[in-house]
Amino acid sequence: MKNRNLFLLTSGLAFPLLGAYAQKTPKPNIIYIMCDDMGYGDLGCYGQPYISTPNIDNMAKEGMRFTQAYAGSPVSAPSRASFMTGQHSGHCEVRGNKEYWRDVPMVKYGVNEDYSVVGQHPYDPGHVIIPEIMKDNGYTTGMFGKWAGGYEGSVSTPDKRGIDEYYGYICQFQAHLYYPNFLNRYSKSAGDTAVVRVVMDENINYPMFGKDYFKRSQYSADMIHEEAMKWLDKQDGRQPFFGIFTYTLPHAELAQPEDSILERYQKKFFNDKTWGGSEGSRYNPSVHTHAQFAGMITRLDYYVGEVLKKLKEKGLDDNTIVIFTSDNGPHEEGGADPTFFGRDGKLRGLKRQCYEGGIRIPFIVRWPGKVPEGTVNDHQLAFYDLMPTFCDLAGVKNYVKKYTSKKKKVDYFDGISFAPTLLGQEGQKEHDFLYWEFDETDQIGVRMGDWKMVVKKGKPFLYNLATDIHEDHDIAAGHPDIVKQMKEIIKSQHTPNSNFFVTLPSFE
């Protein structure tokens, strides 16, 4: 394979990296694996009957499986932003999938035209993100997969936000093609001074849509995983490492190599469905859609198994905490069929909805000798809790005071560390509420204990999850006091954002 760098993008620092690597006791390594659009019920350990996930299931047996963990948002970019910033979507700068590839000049790749600038709305450069904190505290950092935290050349790209090594998709729209024209890279070890495009020379001689598309041979999911494994293999235990593996599986399109994984499911789902494709969305036609989807999850499971195996081979297993989760609930895009697989785990709603099915996600943590084996935990957590948790695990004291921007009137940090829960310790603090808002479907979600409010275009709907997990029965009329209390939470948590809008409920 021959790769060439097409664009060199502007470099700069977004946040000061102040610390040096110095410690008396070993800091734990952290690997955070976030897949794309996997529903709460898509894994065997969460009740999935059709799809084989032995490595992730075993990870749950060897660690802690959470039953009430929540994404930061019901869709990709803002959910990832919540993880990165430690902010919920009423405070975070990124609250939707705002795109920056529209109406830009086109460039030629072989027989194809593609966009000269790609990516989404940038993270606020004045607010710290997790990789910057980890790097500031002695960690080497690597990220492999989807970025979605700023368009090419913006104020927020991996080279400017604390990442030492990056390989994957800067743009989540580009990630709709599993056989892309290019991927993005930033590698300090390779001498990169900014993010570059790595052209897929074996792909670009075939079109981006139609039968000949499947003659492309460079499958991005495998390539991203290979780069992640190379990075992991370089770790020698002398410096703690922080890895963010944001695999794009099992997000549409439904496409993968015709190998034994796919063939197995083609036989299992002999009477399968087809899907005609959507060229504008970059979802190619697919046959054996159930087999394709199941195969993509099993392929992802194989990746997770390789990560865990590599840690053991290198003697890093005991000092590495590994987390597996998904960025939001299941999708129906590209021919996916969540009804067939029961993918929402009996929860209502899909991706882009603030119902439980759109935001409640699988969440598994493994750390041998530290996180109790085979435990199932109902602690309520959200992605914005990961920043304080990682700070606790890395020994970062008073992270809010240390990293609050002095230039901001208010610099929000919304998370609560769940390290005590992971380590089996007492004193775990609980959220008074969890909060979400999402402009594209004009929805707001609030959870307060077992009460759950979903606001759609300004109208509140109230549910009691203790008796109505599927959120079928709106009981707002019977509990005006609860409705008023949760409206007050919305009033206190929502901050205006000129790029993203939601309709607030009436506060009268």
C-alpha positions in Angstrom: 0.0 0.0 0.0 1.2 3.4 -0.9 0.1 6.4 1.1 0.7 10.1 0.4 0.0 13.2 2.4 -2.2 15.6 0.6 -2.9 18.4 3.0 -0.9 19.8 5.9 -3.1 21.6 8.3 -2.4 24.6 10.5 -0.9 23.7 13.9 -1.1 25.4 17.3 -1.7 24.9 21.0 -5.2 25.1 22.4 -4.3 24.7 26.1 -1.1 24.9 28.0 0.5 21.5 28.8 2.3 22.3 32.0 3.3 19.1 33.8 6.2 16.7 33.5 6.3 13.0 34.1 7.3 12.5 37.7 5.7 10.2 40.3 6.5 8.0 43.2 3.9 5.3 42.5 2.9 4.0 39.1 -0.1 5.7 37.6 -2.6 3.4 36.0 -2.7 3.2 32.2 -6.2 3.9 30.8 -7.8 2.6 27.6 -11.2 4.0 26.7 -12.9 2.1 24.0 -16.0 3.8 22.5 -17.8 2.2 19.6 -20.4 3.8 17.4 -24.2 3.4 17.7 -24.2 0.2 19.7 -27.5 -0.1 21.6 -27.9 -1.2 25.2 -29.0 -4.7 24.2 -26.4 -5.4 21.5 -24.0 -7.5 23.6 -24.4 -11.0 24.9 -23.8 -9.8 28.5 -26.7 -7.4 28.1 -29.0 -10.1 26.8 -28.4 -10.1 23.0 -29.4 -13.6 21.7 -28.2 -13.5 18.1 -24.7 -11.9 18.1 -21.5 -13.5 19.4 -19.4 -11.2 21.7 -17.3 -13.5 23.7 -14.4 -11.1 24.5 -16.6 -8.3 25.7 -18.8 -10.7 27.6 -15.6 -12.1 29.3 -14.5 -8.5 30.0 -17.8 -8.1 31.9 -17.2 -11.3 33.8 -13.7 -10.1 34.8 -14.9 -6.6 35.7 -17.9 -4.4 36.4 -21.0 -4.1 34.1 -23.1 -1.0 34.6 -26.9 -1.1 34.0 -27.6 2.7 34.3 -24.8 4.3 32.4 -25.6 7.1 30.0 -24.1 8.7 26.9 -23.5 12.5 26.8 -26.1 12.9 24.0 -28.3 10.8 21.8 -26.0 11.5 18.8 -22.3 11.2 18.1 -20.4 14.6 18.1 -22.1 16.1 21.3 -21.9 12.8 23.1 -18.1 12.6 22.4 -17.9 16.3 23.4 -19.5 15.5 26.8 -16.9 12.8 27.4 -14.0 15.0 26.3 -15.0 18.2 28.2 -16.7 16.8 31.4 -19.7 18.9 30.6 -23.3 18.1 29.9 -25.0 19.3 26.7 -26.6 22.3 28.4 -23.1 23.7 29.0 -20.9 22.2 26.3 -20.0 24.1 23.2 -20.8 21.2 20.9 -24.4 20.2 21.1 -25.1 18.7 17.7 -23.6 17.4 14.5 -23.0 20.8 12.9 -21.0 20.1 9.7 -18.2 22.2 8.1 -17.8 20.3 4.8 -20.8 21.8 3.0 -20.2 24.3 0.3 -16.4 24.0 0.2 -14.3 23.4 -3.0 -14.0 19.8 -4.1 -10.7 17.9 -4.7 -10.0 14.9 -6.9 -9.0 11.5 -5.6 -8.6 9.1 -8.5 -12.0 8.8 -10.1 -13.7 10.5 -7.2 -14.4 14.0 -5.9 -14.3 14.7 -2.2 -14.5 17.7 0.1 -11.4 20.0 0.6 -12.4 20.6 4.3 -14.2 18.1 6.5 -15.3 17.9 10.1 -17.7 19.1 12.8 -18.0 22.0 15.2 -14.9 22.5 17.3 -14.5 22.0 21.0 -14.1 25.3 22.9 -10.3 25.9 22.9 -10.6 27.8 26.1 -12.0 24.8 28.0 -9.7 21.9 28.8 -10.4 18.4 27.5 -9.4 15.0 28.9 -6.3 14.3 26.7 -4.8 17.7 27.7 -5.3 16.9 31.4 -3.7 13.4 31.0 -0.8 14.7 29.0 -0.3 17.5 31.6 0.0 14.8 34.2 2.7 12.7 32.6 0.7 10.5 30.2 1.5 9.7 26.6 -1.7 10.0 24.6 -3.0 8.1 21.6 -6.4 8.3 19.8 -7.5 6.0 17.0 -10.9 6.3 15.3 -13.5 9.1 15.1 -12.5 12.6 16.3 -15.6 14.7 15.5 -14.3 17.5 17.7 -13.4 20.1 15.1 -13.0 20.4 11.4 -9.6 20.3 9.6 -7.6 23.4 10.2 -9.9 24.6 13.1 -8.9 25.6 16.6 -9.7 22.0 17.8 -7.9 19.1 16.0 -5.9 16.3 17.7 -2.5 18.0 17.2 -3.8 21.0 19.2 -5.7 19.2 21.9 -3.2 17.0 23.8 -3.0 14.0 21.4 0.5 12.6 20.6 -0.6 10.0 18.0 -3.8 10.1 16.0 -5.2 8.0 13.1 -8.7 7.8 11.9 -11.6 10.1 10.7 -11.5 13.7 11.7 -15.0 14.0 10.2 -17.8 11.7 11.2 -19.6 12.2 7.8 -16.4 10.8 6.1 -16.7 7.8 8.5 -19.9 6.8 6.7 -17.6 5.2 4.1 -15.8 2.1 5.5 -13.6 2.1 2.3 -12.8 5.9 2.3 -10.7 8.0 -0.1 -8.5 9.1 2.8 -8.0 9.0 6.6 -6.4 11.5 8.9 -3.2 11.3 10.9 -1.2 13.2 13.4 1.9 11.5 14.5 4.6 13.2 16.5 6.9 10.2 16.1 6.5 10.4 12.3 7.4 14.1 12.4 4.0 15.5 11.6 3.5 19.1 12.7 -0.2 19.1 12.1 -3.0 16.8 11.0 -2.5 15.4 7.5 -4.6 13.4 5.1 -3.4 9.9 4.2 -4.8 8.9 0.8 -6.1 5.4 0.3 -4.4 4.6 -3.0 -6.0 1.2 -3.3 -9.5 2.6 -2.9 -9.6 5.8 -5.0 -9.5 4.0 -8.4 -13.0 2.8 -7.7 -16.1 4.9 -7.2 -17.6 5.8 -3.8 -21.0 4.3 -4.6 -22.3 1.3 -6.5 -21.1 -2.2 -7.2 -17.6 -1.2 -8.1 -17.2 0.4 -4.6 -16.8 -3.1 -3.2 -13.6 -3.5 -5.2 -12.0 -1.2 -2.8 -9.7 -3.1 -0.4 -8.5 -0.7 2.3 -11.1 -1.3 5.1 -10.9 1.6 7.6 -12.0 -0.2 10.7 -9.2 -2.8 10.3 -6.7 -0.1 9.5 -7.6 2.0 12.5 -7.4 -1.0 14.8 -4.0 -2.0 13.4 -2.6 1.5 14.1 -4.1 1.4 17.7 -2.4 -2.0 18.2 1.0 -0.6 16.9 0.7 2.2 19.3 -0.2 -0.1 22.2 2.7 -2.4 21.3 5.2 0.5 21.7 4.2 1.1 25.3 6.8 -0.3 27.6 5.5 0.6 31.1 8.0 3.4 31.7 5.4 6.2 31.1 1.7 5.8 31.7 -0.4 5.8 28.6 -3.9 7.0 27.8 -5.6 5.5 24.8 -8.9 6.6 23.3 -10.1 3.9 20.8 -13.2 5.3 19.1 -14.0 2.5 16.7 -16.6 3.3 14.1 -18.2 -0.2 14.2 -21.1 -1.0 14.1 -22.3 2.3 12.6 -23.6 2.3 9.0 -22.7 1.8 6.3 -23.2 -2.0 6.5 -19.9 -3.1 4.8 -17.0 -5.3 5.7 -14.6 -7.8 4.2 -16.1 -11.1 2.9 -14.3 -13.2 5.5 -15.2 -16.0 8.0 -16.9 -13.6 10.4 -19.4 -12.4 7.7 -19.8 -15.8 6.2 -20.8 -17.3 9.5 -23.7 -14.8 9.9 -24.7 -15.1 6.2 -25.4 -18.8 7.0 -27.1 -18.1 10.3 -29.4 -15.4 8.8 -30.0 -17.2 5.5 -33.4 -15.5 5.0 -32.0 -11.9 5.3 -32.9 -8.4 4.1 -31.4 -6.2 1.4 -31.1 -2.4 1.4 -30.9 -0.1 -1.6 -28.4 2.5 -0.4 -28.4 6.3 -0.1 -25.7 7.9 -2.2 -26.1 11.4 -0.6 -25.6 9.9 2.9 -22.7 7.8 1.7 -24.4 4.5 2.6 -23.9 1.9 -0.1 -26.4 -0.7 -0.9 -26.2 -3.8 1.2 -27.4 -7.4 1.0 -27.6 -9.7 4.1 -28.1 -6.6 6.3 -28.6 -8.7 9.5 -25.5 -10.7 8.8 -23.6 -7.5 8.1 -24.6 -5.8 11.3 -24.0 -8.9 13.4 -20.6 -9.4 11.8 -19.6 -5.8 12.5 -20.3 -6.2 16.2 -18.4 -9.6 16.3 -15.5 -7.9 14.4 -15.5 -5.2 17.1 -15.5 -7.9 19.7 -12.4 -9.4 18.1 -10.6 -6.0 18.3 -11.4 -5.7 22.0 -10.0 -9.3 22.5 -6.8 -8.3 20.8 -6.4 -5.2 23.0 -6.8 -7.3 26.2 -4.5 -10.0 24.9 -1.8 -7.5 24.0 -1.9 -6.0 27.5 -1.4 -9.4 29.0 1.5 -10.2 26.6 3.3 -7.0 27.6 2.8 -7.5 31.3 0.6 -4.3 31.4 -2.7 -5.9 32.3 -2.7 -5.4 36.0 -1.9 -1.7 35.8 -4.3 -0.9 33.0 -8.0 0.0 33.4 -10.0 -0.7 30.2 -13.5 0.8 29.6 -15.9 -0.3 26.9 -18.9 1.7 25.9 -20.9 3.2 23.0 -21.4 6.8 22.0 -25.2 6.7 21.9 -28.1 4.3 21.3 -28.9 2.2 18.2 -29.6 3.6 14.7 -31.7 2.6 11.8 -29.4 4.1 9.2 -27.9 2.3 6.2 -30.3 -0.6 6.4 -29.8 -1.5 10.1 -32.7 -3.2 11.7 -32.9 -2.6 15.5 -36.3 -4.2 15.8 -35.0 -7.6 14.5 -32.2 -7.7 17.1 -34.1 -6.2 19.9 -31.2 -3.8 20.1 -32.7 -1.3 22.5 -32.6 -3.8 25.4 -36.4 -3.2 25.8 -35.9 0.5 26.1 -37.9 3.1 24.1 -36.3 5.2 21.5 -33.2 5.1 19.2 -30.3 7.4 18.4 -31.3 11.1 18.3 -33.9 10.7 21.0 -33.7 11.6 24.7 -35.7 8.5 25.6 -33.7 5.8 27.4 -33.0 3.9 24.2 -31.2 6.8 22.7 -28.9 7.5 25.7 -28.6 4.5 27.9 -25.6 2.5 26.8 -23.5 -0.5 27.6 -20.6 0.3 29.9 -18.1 -2.2 31.2 -14.9 -1.6 33.2 -12.1 -4.0 33.7 -9.1 -3.6 36.0 -7.6 -6.8 37.4 -7.2 -6.7 41.2 -8.8 -3.3 41.5 -12.4 -3.5 40.0 -14.3 -6.4 41.6 -14.8 -9.3 39.1 -18.2 -10.2 37.9 -20.1 -7.3 39.5 -23.2 -5.6 38.1 -23.8 -2.1 39.3 -26.8 0.3 39.0 -24.9 3.5 39.8 -26.2 6.3 37.5 -23.4 7.9 35.6 -23.0 9.9 32.4 -20.1 10.6 30.1 -19.3 13.9 31.8 -18.3 11.8 34.9 -15.3 10.4 33.1 -13.1 13.4 33.4 -13.2 13.5 37.3 -13.0 9.7 37.4 -9.8 9.6 35.3 -8.4 12.5 37.3 -9.0 10.5 40.5 -7.4 7.4 39.1 -4.4 9.4 37.8 -4.0 11.2 41.2 -4.9 14.6 39.8 -6.0 16.6 42.8 -8.6 19.5 42.6 -8.8 19.2 38.8 -11.6 21.8 38.6 -9.6 24.5 40.4 -6.4 23.6 38.4 -8.0 23.6 35.0 -10.8 26.2 35.2 -10.2 28.9 32.6 -9.5 32.3 34.2 -10.8 34.0 31.0 -14.3 32.6 31.4 -17.0 34.1 33.6 -18.1 30.5 34.3 -16.2 27.4 33.2 -18.5 24.4 33.8 -17.4 21.0 35.1 -20.5 18.8 35.6 -19.1 15.4 36.4 -18.9 13.4 39.6 -16.1 10.8 39.9 -17.3 7.2 40.2 -13.9 5.9 41.1 -15.2 4.8 44.6 -17.8 2.6 42.9 -15.1 1.1 40.6 -12.8 0.4 43.5 -15.4 -0.9 45.9 -15.0 2.0 48.3 -17.5 3.8 50.4 -18.4 7.5 49.9 -19.7 7.4 46.3 -21.4 10.7 45.6 -24.6 10.6 43.5 -26.0 13.0 40.9 -29.1 14.9 42.0 -30.0 14.8 38.3 -28.7 13.9 34.8 -29.2 16.3 31.9 -29.3 16.2 28.1 -30.4 18.4 25.3 -30.3 17.9 21.6 -31.2 20.5 19.0 -31.7 18.3 15.9 -34.8 16.7 17.3 -35.5 19.6 19.7 -35.5 17.4 22.8 -34.4 17.8 26.4 -34.0 14.9 28.9 -33.7 15.0 32.6 -33.4 12.1 35.0 -33.9 12.7 38.7 -33.8 9.5 40.7 -36.4 7.3 39.0 -38.2 10.3 37.5 -37.5 10.9 33.8 -38.7 13.9 31.9 -38.5 14.2 28.1 -39.3 17.6 26.6 -40.2 17.5 22.9 -40.5 20.9 21.2 -41.2 22.5 24.6 -43.8 20.0 25.8 -42.8 18.0 28.9 -43.6 14.3 29.3 -43.0 12.6 32.6 -42.3 8.9 33.3 -41.4 6.8 36.4 -38.7 4.5 35.3 -39.1 2.3 38.3 -42.5 1.1 37.0 -42.3 2.2 33.3 -38.9 1.5 31.9 -40.2 1.7 28.4 -41.5 5.3 29.0 -45.0 4.5 27.7 -47.2 6.3 30.3 -46.9 10.1 30.5 -47.9 11.0 34.1 -47.1 14.7 34.0 -50.7 15.7 34.7 -50.7 13.7 37.9 -47.4 15.1 39.3 -47.3 18.9 38.8 -44.8 19.3 41.6 -42.3 16.9 40.0 -42.8 18.6 36.6 -42.2 22.0 38.2 -39.0 20.7 40.0 -37.6 19.2 36.8 -38.4 22.4 34.8 -36.4 24.3 37.4 -33.5 22.0 36.7 -33.8 22.8 33.0 -33.9 26.5 33.7 -30.8 26.3 35.8 -28.8 24.0 33.5 -29.5 25.3 30.0 -27.1 28.0 28.8 -27.8 29.7 25.4 -25.6 28.7 22.5 -25.8 30.5 19.1 -25.0 27.4 17.1 -27.6 25.0 18.7 -31.2 25.7 19.8 -33.8 23.8 21.8 -37.3 24.9 22.8 -37.5 25.3 26.6 -40.7 24.4 28.4 -42.9 27.1 29.9 -41.7 28.1 33.4 -45.0 29.6 34.4 
